[in-house]
Amino acid sequence: MNHVEKVVKKFGGTAAMAASLTNDNGGRLTPRTVVEHWIRRGRIPAHRQVAILKAAAARRIRLRPGELVEPVE
């Protein structure tokens, strides 16, 4: 399980995470396929990370900024 999958799991899955986020174009919901793409790539785009942290805080999900980036080995 990569770090992105761990973040998604905290939200309750891809659909739940996507429903928690709005995209950058007019506040529409983020499609689940976008979150699935992040999992496949193993990376969450930097421009989405603040929104993810805000969504986590609003839902009382314990999430630290360091969990959104790939750990350095």
C-alpha positions as CSV (number, residue, x, y, z in Angstrom):
1,M,0.0,0.0,0.0
2,N,1.5,3.3,-1.0
3,H,1.2,6.6,0.9
4,V,-1.7,7.8,-1.4
5,E,-3.7,4.6,-0.6
6,K,-3.2,5.2,3.1
7,V,-4.6,8.8,2.8
8,V,-7.6,7.6,0.7
9,K,-8.3,4.9,3.3
10,K,-8.5,7.5,6.0
11,F,-11.3,9.2,4.1
12,G,-13.1,5.9,3.7
13,G,-12.2,5.1,0.1
14,T,-12.0,6.7,-3.3
15,A,-15.6,7.7,-3.6
16,A,-15.7,9.2,-0.1
17,M,-12.5,11.2,-0.6
18,A,-13.6,12.5,-4.0
19,A,-17.0,13.6,-2.5
20,S,-15.0,15.5,0.2
21,L,-13.2,17.5,-2.4
22,T,-14.1,20.2,-4.9
23,N,-12.1,20.8,-8.1
24,D,-10.5,24.0,-9.1
25,N,-13.1,24.9,-11.7
26,G,-16.1,26.4,-10.1
27,G,-16.3,24.2,-7.0
28,R,-17.7,21.1,-8.7
29,L,-17.0,17.8,-6.9
30,T,-13.9,15.9,-7.8
31,P,-14.6,12.8,-9.9
32,R,-13.6,9.5,-8.2
33,T,-11.5,8.7,-11.2
34,V,-9.2,11.6,-10.3
35,V,-8.5,10.0,-6.9
36,E,-8.0,6.6,-8.5
37,H,-5.4,8.2,-10.8
38,W,-3.5,9.6,-7.8
39,I,-3.4,6.1,-6.4
40,R,-2.1,4.6,-9.7
41,R,0.6,7.4,-10.0
42,G,1.5,7.1,-6.3
43,R,1.3,10.9,-6.0
44,I,-1.1,13.6,-4.9
45,P,-0.6,16.9,-6.9
46,A,0.8,19.7,-4.8
47,H,-2.0,22.1,-5.9
48,R,-4.6,19.7,-4.3
49,Q,-2.9,19.1,-1.0
50,V,-4.2,22.1,0.9
51,A,-7.8,21.2,-0.1
52,I,-7.2,17.6,1.1
53,L,-5.9,18.8,4.5
54,K,-8.9,21.2,4.8
55,A,-11.3,18.4,3.9
56,A,-9.7,16.1,6.4
57,A,-9.9,18.7,9.2
58,A,-13.6,19.4,8.4
59,R,-14.3,15.7,8.8
60,R,-12.1,15.3,11.9
61,I,-9.7,13.0,10.0
62,R,-6.2,13.0,11.5
63,L,-4.0,13.8,8.6
64,R,-0.6,15.5,8.6
65,P,0.9,17.3,5.7
66,G,3.8,14.8,5.5
67,E,1.4,12.0,4.8
68,L,0.5,13.6,1.4
69,V,4.0,13.2,0.0
70,E,6.1,10.1,-0.8
71,P,8.3,9.2,2.2
72,V,12.0,9.6,1.6
73,E,13.9,6.4,2.2
